[in-house]
Amino acid sequence: MVDVLGLGKVSKEIFDRSVRPFLPIEKLELDGTIIDLKRNTVIAHSPSIGVPLEALGFFAFHYSASNVASKFGKPKYMITGLYLPLKTKERDLKIISENLGREARKYGVKIIAGQTATYSGLEIPLITSTCLGEQVREPIKPEIGDRVLIIGEVGYEGIWLDELSRGVKDRDWKQYTPLPIALKLQSCQEVKVMHDVSEGGVKGALLEIVESLNVGIEVDSTGIKFAKSLEEKKGDPLRSPSYGTLITITSKDGVKKVREICKSIGYSLSNIGRISKEKILLVDKEQVIEQKRVLLDEIYGSFRPKDEVLNELEKAAYELVNIEGLASLIPQVGTNIVYAKKNAKDIEDVAGISGRIVRTVDGPLICGEISYGGSYNLSKVIIEAIKLDKHKRSAINLKFNERITQKLQSIGLDTVTIPMELKKGECPVVLYINKSQEIHDVYIHPGSLGIEPTTTIISDNPSLLVTLMTRLAKFE
């Protein structure tokens, strides 16, 4: 078996060995496939990216198939695109194909066209799917007084994403799909509208219904069933990613019937609100007018195979840009944050942002990717620090002013002002640590001609730096 896939479209040999045996392919034709669609056809398209390899095929199928089912269509055909990074292993392609094919066969869906290839520029696999289905019946326009129901507990996907960002992968992700209940409810005439929840959470999905159908919705969140531990996470739980949860608009007299159907296949149901006269979304009597995102949305689609250093630094970076007042701490050159592997020896062992965190009119923004060797100067600082104290593996740079210095000292951090001496191509903090052979918490560089004064803080890990930045931002 070929170990690493070559650039571009996979060969027929590889396709026949690692793709075709696992997918329920209708037929293969030159350039495209001709199918006969006799009824109203529902079409939906979705990408699957940033989840563990073994889950990619599953979600590639369910994302688009669930959308078809929510539109009262029975999934029948699917077009798939398997787009992979360079140097992808053939066994990885096989894992994706097996899981995609397993779900397609389970629901009687045929693969009728697609593409399988590797491309430069992709860092993680991207699987796209277009699902086509025959419409069972038309959705029904909601009326004032109809009930808004949430099927399934809210937030399991958000918890799963959070666990993935911390390297935890033992949760049963196959439960995160609304497809079984959406198909079951198609025959229930009391169900007028269905819409699945994903990025943007429950509030985002409700707002989409309001704007798309030109209706009003009033919701009381006290009756919503949340996944355990979701409310402990930062941010609004009603904006947390929640794929697997389904919203339905149901006639008032149909709630009992829907509840019985849900119970019969193991789904919970929350009766959370109603269709109202005023065409706005009210949640707990407050109007929702935009789909704000939460931290868990920021890491949506960014999962990498477990790497403690990269994952922890990425989480910290997104937490940083969500700190209120952080912009007041960012220097003109921007802020970076780094985290080193244990016993790091050179800058390739230190992860950082390939660009910087910069100030914008919309608030702090991460420019660049989290990667090893992402910040040359801060990485060199940490390499020097580790030589003296192996626990000092993380650092961040801020702007300098006396208030920041006084606050750091009042917290109890050991600060030192380093000389303005310069050596071409070298960071002054690196030079100072190397020459003094001393470790301090905070290094103040007063600047020089053409060089901005800065504050460099060293700590054990990025999480401690985020906590410190939160305190400093409040002070500023």
C-alpha positions as CSV (number, residue, x, y, z in Angstrom):
1,M,0.0,0.0,0.0
2,V,1.2,3.5,-0.9
3,D,2.0,5.3,2.4
4,V,1.8,9.0,1.5
5,L,-0.6,10.4,-1.1
6,G,0.9,12.4,-4.0
7,L,-0.2,15.8,-5.0
8,G,-3.5,16.3,-6.8
9,K,-6.2,13.8,-7.7
10,V,-5.6,10.3,-6.3
11,S,-4.9,7.6,-8.7
12,K,-7.5,5.0,-9.8
13,E,-5.4,2.4,-7.9
14,I,-5.7,4.2,-4.6
15,F,-9.3,5.1,-5.2
16,D,-10.2,1.5,-5.9
17,R,-8.3,0.4,-2.8
18,S,-9.1,3.0,-0.2
19,V,-12.3,4.9,-1.3
20,R,-14.6,2.9,-3.6
21,P,-14.9,-0.2,-1.5
22,F,-16.4,1.8,1.4
23,L,-18.8,4.2,-0.4
24,P,-22.2,3.2,-1.8
25,I,-21.4,4.6,-5.2
26,E,-24.3,4.6,-7.6
27,K,-22.2,4.6,-10.8
28,L,-19.1,6.3,-12.1
29,E,-19.3,8.2,-15.4
30,L,-17.0,10.5,-17.3
31,D,-17.1,14.2,-16.0
32,G,-20.4,13.8,-14.1
33,T,-23.5,11.7,-13.4
34,I,-27.0,11.8,-14.8
35,I,-29.8,11.2,-12.3
36,D,-33.6,11.3,-12.7
37,L,-35.2,13.6,-10.1
38,K,-39.0,13.1,-10.3
39,R,-40.2,15.0,-7.3
40,N,-39.4,18.3,-5.6
41,T,-35.8,18.1,-4.7
42,V,-34.2,19.4,-1.5
43,I,-30.5,20.3,-1.8
44,A,-28.1,21.2,1.0
45,H,-24.3,21.7,1.1
46,S,-22.0,21.6,4.1
47,P,-18.3,21.4,4.9
48,S,-16.8,19.2,7.6
49,I,-13.5,20.4,8.9
50,G,-11.6,20.7,12.2
51,V,-12.8,17.5,13.9
52,P,-10.9,14.3,14.6
53,L,-10.0,12.3,11.6
54,E,-12.3,9.4,12.6
55,A,-15.3,11.9,12.9
56,L,-14.8,13.7,9.6
57,G,-16.7,11.2,7.4
58,F,-19.5,11.0,9.9
59,F,-20.1,14.7,10.1
60,A,-19.5,15.2,6.4
61,F,-22.6,13.0,5.8
62,H,-24.8,14.2,8.7
63,Y,-24.3,18.0,8.2
64,S,-25.9,18.1,4.8
65,A,-28.2,15.2,5.2
66,S,-29.7,16.7,8.4
67,N,-30.3,20.0,6.5
68,V,-32.2,18.1,3.8
69,A,-34.2,16.2,6.5
70,S,-35.0,19.4,8.3
71,K,-36.5,20.7,5.1
72,F,-38.8,17.7,5.0
73,G,-36.7,15.8,2.4
74,K,-35.6,12.2,2.5
75,P,-31.8,12.1,1.7
76,K,-31.2,10.0,-1.4
77,Y,-28.0,11.1,-3.2
78,M,-24.8,12.8,-2.1
79,I,-21.8,14.5,-3.8
80,T,-18.6,14.5,-1.8
81,G,-15.3,16.2,-2.0
82,L,-12.4,14.8,0.0
83,Y,-9.7,17.5,0.0
84,L,-6.6,16.6,1.9
85,P,-3.3,18.2,2.9
86,L,0.0,17.2,1.2
87,K,1.6,14.2,2.8
88,T,-1.7,12.7,3.9
89,K,-1.4,9.0,4.6
90,E,-3.5,6.6,2.5
91,R,-4.7,5.0,5.7
92,D,-6.2,8.3,6.8
93,L,-8.1,8.5,3.5
94,K,-9.4,5.0,4.2
95,I,-10.6,6.0,7.7
96,I,-12.6,9.0,6.3
97,S,-14.1,6.9,3.5
98,E,-15.1,4.1,5.8
99,N,-17.0,6.4,8.2
100,L,-18.7,8.4,5.4
101,G,-19.7,5.2,3.6
102,R,-21.0,3.6,6.8
103,E,-23.4,6.5,7.4
104,A,-24.5,6.7,3.8
105,R,-25.4,3.0,3.7
106,K,-27.2,3.3,7.1
107,Y,-29.6,5.9,5.6
108,G,-29.9,4.5,2.1
109,V,-28.0,7.3,0.4
110,K,-26.0,6.8,-2.8
111,I,-22.8,8.7,-3.7
112,I,-23.2,9.9,-7.2
113,A,-20.2,12.2,-7.8
114,G,-17.2,13.7,-6.1
115,Q,-13.5,14.5,-6.0
116,T,-10.7,13.0,-3.9
117,A,-7.3,14.8,-4.0
118,T,-4.5,16.5,-2.0
119,Y,-3.7,20.1,-2.4
120,S,-1.0,22.5,-1.1
121,G,-2.3,25.2,1.1
122,L,-4.5,22.9,3.1
123,E,-3.3,22.3,6.7
124,I,-6.1,20.0,7.8
125,P,-8.6,17.8,5.8
126,L,-11.7,19.4,4.4
127,I,-14.6,17.2,3.4
128,T,-17.6,18.7,1.6
129,S,-20.9,17.1,0.9
130,T,-23.9,18.1,-1.2
131,C,-27.0,16.1,-0.3
132,L,-30.1,15.7,-2.5
133,G,-33.4,14.4,-1.3
134,E,-37.0,14.0,-2.4
135,Q,-39.3,16.3,-0.5
136,V,-41.8,14.4,1.6
137,R,-44.0,17.4,2.2
138,E,-43.9,21.2,2.3
139,P,-43.0,23.1,5.5
140,I,-46.1,25.0,6.9
141,K,-46.0,28.7,7.6
142,P,-46.1,29.3,11.4
143,E,-48.9,31.1,13.0
144,I,-49.1,33.3,16.1
145,G,-49.3,31.0,19.1
146,D,-47.4,28.0,17.6
147,R,-44.9,26.5,20.0
148,V,-41.1,26.7,19.8
149,L,-39.6,23.4,20.8
150,I,-35.9,22.4,21.3
151,I,-35.2,18.7,20.8
152,G,-32.1,17.3,22.4
153,E,-30.0,18.8,25.2
154,V,-28.3,22.1,24.3
155,G,-24.5,22.4,24.2
156,Y,-23.0,18.9,23.9
157,E,-21.1,19.9,20.8
158,G,-19.7,22.9,22.6
159,I,-18.4,20.8,25.4
160,W,-16.9,18.3,23.0
161,L,-15.1,21.1,21.1
162,D,-13.8,22.4,24.5
163,E,-12.6,18.9,25.4
164,L,-10.9,18.5,22.0
165,S,-9.0,21.8,22.5
166,R,-7.6,20.3,25.7
167,G,-6.7,16.9,24.1
168,V,-9.7,15.0,25.6
169,K,-11.2,12.7,22.9
170,D,-13.3,10.0,24.8
171,R,-16.8,11.6,24.3
172,D,-19.3,9.7,22.1
173,W,-19.6,12.2,19.3
174,K,-21.9,10.0,17.2
175,Q,-24.8,11.2,19.3
176,Y,-24.4,14.8,17.9
177,T,-26.8,14.6,15.0
178,P,-30.5,15.6,14.6
179,L,-30.9,13.4,11.5
180,P,-32.9,10.5,13.2
181,I,-35.4,12.7,14.9
182,A,-35.8,15.0,11.9
183,L,-36.7,12.1,9.7
184,K,-39.1,10.7,12.3
185,L,-40.9,14.1,12.6
186,Q,-41.5,14.5,8.9
187,S,-44.7,12.5,9.1
188,C,-46.0,14.5,12.0
189,Q,-48.3,17.1,10.4
190,E,-48.3,19.2,13.6
191,V,-44.6,20.0,13.0
192,K,-44.5,23.0,10.7
193,V,-40.8,24.0,10.6
194,M,-37.5,22.3,11.6
195,H,-34.1,23.9,11.8
196,D,-30.9,22.3,13.2
197,V,-28.6,24.2,15.5
198,S,-24.8,24.5,15.0
199,E,-22.4,27.4,15.0
200,G,-24.0,30.4,16.6
201,G,-26.0,28.2,19.0
202,V,-29.6,28.3,19.9
203,K,-29.9,32.1,19.7
204,G,-28.3,32.1,16.2
205,A,-30.6,29.4,15.0
206,L,-33.7,31.1,16.3
207,L,-32.6,34.4,14.8
208,E,-32.2,32.6,11.4
209,I,-35.8,31.4,11.7
210,V,-37.1,34.9,12.5
211,E,-35.2,36.5,9.6
212,S,-35.9,33.8,7.1
213,L,-39.6,33.3,7.8
214,N,-40.4,36.9,8.8
215,V,-42.0,35.8,12.1
216,G,-41.6,36.8,15.8
217,I,-40.4,34.4,18.5
218,E,-40.5,34.8,22.3
219,V,-38.4,32.4,24.3
220,D,-38.1,31.6,28.1
221,S,-34.7,29.9,28.6
222,T,-35.5,28.6,32.1
223,G,-37.1,25.5,30.6
224,I,-34.1,24.6,28.4
225,K,-32.3,21.3,29.1
226,F,-28.6,22.0,28.9
227,A,-25.8,19.5,28.7
228,K,-24.0,19.0,32.0
229,S,-21.2,21.4,32.7
230,L,-22.1,23.7,29.8
231,E,-23.1,26.5,32.1
232,E,-19.7,26.4,33.8
233,K,-18.1,27.4,30.5
234,K,-17.3,31.0,29.6
235,G,-19.8,32.9,27.5
236,D,-23.5,32.6,26.8
237,P,-24.6,28.9,26.7
238,L,-27.3,29.7,24.2
239,R,-24.7,30.8,21.7
240,S,-22.5,27.7,22.2
241,P,-22.2,25.3,19.2
242,S,-24.9,22.7,19.5
243,Y,-25.1,20.5,16.5
244,G,-27.4,17.6,17.3
245,T,-30.0,19.9,18.7
246,L,-33.1,20.5,16.6
247,I,-35.6,23.4,16.8
248,T,-39.2,22.9,15.6
249,I,-42.2,25.1,15.2
250,T,-45.2,23.0,16.2
251,S,-48.9,23.7,16.5
252,K,-49.9,24.2,20.1
253,D,-52.0,21.0,20.0
254,G,-49.1,19.0,18.6
255,V,-46.7,19.4,21.4
256,K,-47.8,16.2,23.2
257,K,-47.5,14.1,20.0
258,V,-44.0,15.5,19.3
259,R,-42.9,14.7,22.9
260,E,-44.1,11.1,22.5
261,I,-42.2,10.7,19.2
262,C,-39.0,12.1,20.8
263,K,-39.3,9.9,23.8
264,S,-39.7,6.8,21.6
265,I,-36.2,7.2,20.2
266,G,-34.5,8.7,23.2
267,Y,-34.5,12.5,22.6
268,S,-35.4,15.1,25.2
269,L,-37.8,18.0,24.5
270,S,-38.0,21.5,25.9
271,N,-41.0,23.7,25.3
272,I,-39.3,27.0,25.3
273,G,-41.5,29.6,23.6
274,R,-44.0,30.7,21.0
275,I,-44.5,32.5,17.7
276,S,-45.4,36.1,18.5
277,K,-46.9,39.0,16.7
278,E,-43.9,41.4,16.8
279,K,-41.4,40.1,14.2
280,I,-38.3,40.1,16.4
281,L,-36.5,37.5,18.6
282,L,-36.9,37.9,22.4
283,V,-35.0,35.7,24.7
284,D,-35.9,36.2,28.4
285,K,-37.6,39.5,27.3
286,E,-34.4,40.8,25.7
287,Q,-34.2,41.3,22.0
288,V,-31.5,39.4,20.1
289,I,-30.3,41.3,17.0
290,E,-27.0,39.7,16.0
291,Q,-25.3,36.3,16.1
292,K,-22.5,37.0,18.5
293,R,-19.9,34.3,18.8
294,V,-18.4,32.7,21.9
295,L,-14.9,31.3,22.5
296,L,-16.1,27.8,21.7
297,D,-17.1,29.0,18.2
298,E,-13.6,30.4,17.7
299,I,-12.0,27.0,18.1
300,Y,-14.7,25.5,15.9
301,G,-13.0,23.9,12.9
302,S,-9.5,24.4,14.3
303,F,-8.9,21.0,15.9
304,R,-5.5,19.4,15.4
305,P,-4.3,16.0,16.4
306,K,-3.4,16.2,20.1
307,D,-0.5,18.5,20.8
308,E,-0.7,19.9,24.4
309,V,1.5,22.9,23.6
310,L,-0.3,24.0,20.4
311,N,-3.8,23.4,21.8
312,E,-3.2,25.2,25.1
313,L,-1.6,28.1,23.4
314,E,-4.4,28.4,20.8
315,K,-7.0,28.4,23.6
316,A,-5.1,31.0,25.5
317,A,-4.7,33.3,22.4
318,Y,-8.5,33.2,21.8
319,E,-9.2,33.9,25.4
320,L,-6.8,36.9,25.3
321,V,-8.6,38.6,22.4
322,N,-11.9,38.2,24.3
323,I,-10.6,40.0,27.4
324,E,-12.4,43.4,27.8
325,G,-9.8,46.2,27.7
326,L,-6.9,44.1,26.3
327,A,-6.4,46.6,23.5
328,S,-5.0,49.1,26.1
329,L,-2.1,46.7,26.7
330,I,-1.1,46.0,23.1
331,P,2.0,47.9,21.9
332,Q,2.2,49.4,18.4
333,V,4.2,46.4,17.1
334,G,1.5,44.1,18.4
335,T,1.4,41.4,21.1
336,N,2.6,37.8,20.9
337,I,2.4,34.9,23.3
338,V,4.6,31.8,23.2
339,Y,4.6,28.4,24.9
340,A,7.5,26.0,24.8
341,K,7.7,22.2,24.9
342,K,9.3,20.7,28.0
343,N,13.1,21.0,27.8
344,A,12.9,23.1,24.6
345,K,16.3,23.6,23.0
346,D,15.6,25.9,20.0
347,I,12.9,28.1,18.6
348,E,11.3,25.3,16.7
349,D,10.4,23.8,20.1
350,V,8.5,27.0,21.0
351,A,4.9,27.7,19.7
352,G,3.8,31.2,19.0
353,I,1.6,33.3,16.7
354,S,3.1,33.6,13.2
355,G,1.9,37.2,13.1
356,R,0.7,39.2,16.1
357,I,-2.3,40.1,18.1
358,V,-3.1,43.6,16.9
359,R,-5.5,46.4,17.7
360,T,-8.4,47.1,15.3
361,V,-11.5,49.2,15.4
362,D,-13.4,46.0,16.2
363,G,-11.1,45.0,19.1
364,P,-8.0,42.8,19.3
365,L,-7.5,40.5,16.4
366,I,-5.2,37.5,15.9
367,C,-3.2,37.8,12.7
368,G,-1.5,34.6,11.8
369,E,-1.5,31.0,12.9
370,I,-0.4,29.2,16.0
371,S,2.7,27.3,15.0
372,Y,6.1,26.2,16.2
373,G,8.7,28.9,15.5
374,G,5.9,31.5,15.3
375,S,7.7,34.2,17.2
376,Y,11.4,34.5,16.9
377,N,12.3,37.0,19.6
378,L,9.9,35.7,22.3
379,S,10.9,32.2,21.5
380,K,14.6,33.1,22.1
381,V,13.6,34.7,25.4
382,I,12.0,31.5,26.6
383,I,14.9,29.3,25.4
384,E,17.2,31.5,27.5
385,A,14.8,31.4,30.5
386,I,14.5,27.5,30.3
387,K,18.2,27.2,30.7
388,L,17.9,28.8,34.1
389,D,14.4,27.5,35.2
390,K,12.8,24.6,33.3
391,H,9.4,25.7,34.5
392,K,9.4,29.1,32.7
393,R,7.9,28.0,29.4
394,S,5.6,30.9,28.4
395,A,6.0,34.6,27.7
396,I,4.0,37.5,26.4
397,N,5.0,41.1,25.3
398,L,2.9,44.2,26.2
399,K,3.4,47.9,25.8
400,F,5.2,49.8,28.6
401,N,3.9,52.5,30.8
402,E,4.4,53.3,34.5
403,R,0.8,52.2,35.5
404,I,1.3,48.7,34.1
405,T,4.7,48.4,35.9
406,Q,3.2,49.6,39.2
407,K,0.3,47.2,38.9
408,L,2.7,44.3,38.1
409,Q,4.7,45.2,41.2
410,S,1.7,45.5,43.4
411,I,0.6,42.0,42.4
412,G,4.0,40.8,43.7
413,L,5.8,40.2,40.4
414,D,9.6,40.6,40.3
415,T,10.3,43.3,37.8
416,V,13.6,44.5,36.3
417,T,14.4,47.4,33.9
418,I,17.1,46.2,31.5
419,P,19.8,48.4,29.8
420,M,19.1,50.1,26.5
421,E,22.2,48.5,25.0
422,L,21.6,47.0,21.6
423,K,23.3,44.3,19.6
424,K,22.2,44.1,15.9
425,G,19.9,41.2,15.4
426,E,19.5,40.3,19.1
427,C,16.6,40.9,21.5
428,P,17.6,43.0,24.5
429,V,15.8,40.7,26.9
430,V,17.7,37.7,25.5
431,L,21.0,39.5,25.9
432,Y,20.1,40.5,29.5
433,I,19.1,37.0,30.6
434,N,22.2,35.5,29.0
435,K,24.5,38.1,30.6
436,S,22.9,38.3,34.0
437,Q,22.0,34.6,34.4
438,E,19.0,35.8,36.4
439,I,15.3,35.0,36.0
440,H,12.7,37.7,36.7
441,D,8.9,37.7,36.1
442,V,8.9,41.0,34.2
443,Y,11.5,42.7,32.0
444,I,11.0,46.4,31.2
445,H,12.8,47.7,28.2
446,P,12.8,51.5,28.1
447,G,13.2,51.6,24.3
448,S,15.7,53.4,22.1
449,L,15.8,55.4,18.9
450,G,13.2,53.8,16.7
451,I,12.5,51.0,19.2
452,E,9.2,51.0,21.2
453,P,9.4,50.5,25.0
454,T,8.0,47.1,25.9
455,T,7.1,44.9,28.8
456,T,8.0,41.2,28.6
457,I,6.4,38.8,31.1
458,I,7.6,35.2,31.7
459,S,5.4,32.6,33.4
460,D,5.0,28.8,33.6
461,N,2.1,28.5,31.1
462,P,-0.2,30.5,28.9
463,S,-3.2,30.1,31.2
464,L,-1.4,32.0,34.0
465,L,-0.6,34.8,31.6
466,V,-4.3,35.0,30.5
467,T,-5.3,35.4,34.1
468,L,-2.7,38.1,34.6
469,M,-3.8,39.9,31.5
470,T,-7.4,39.9,32.7
471,R,-6.3,41.6,35.9
472,L,-4.2,44.2,34.1
473,A,-6.9,45.0,31.6
474,K,-9.3,45.8,34.4
475,F,-6.7,48.1,36.0
476,E,-6.1,49.9,32.7
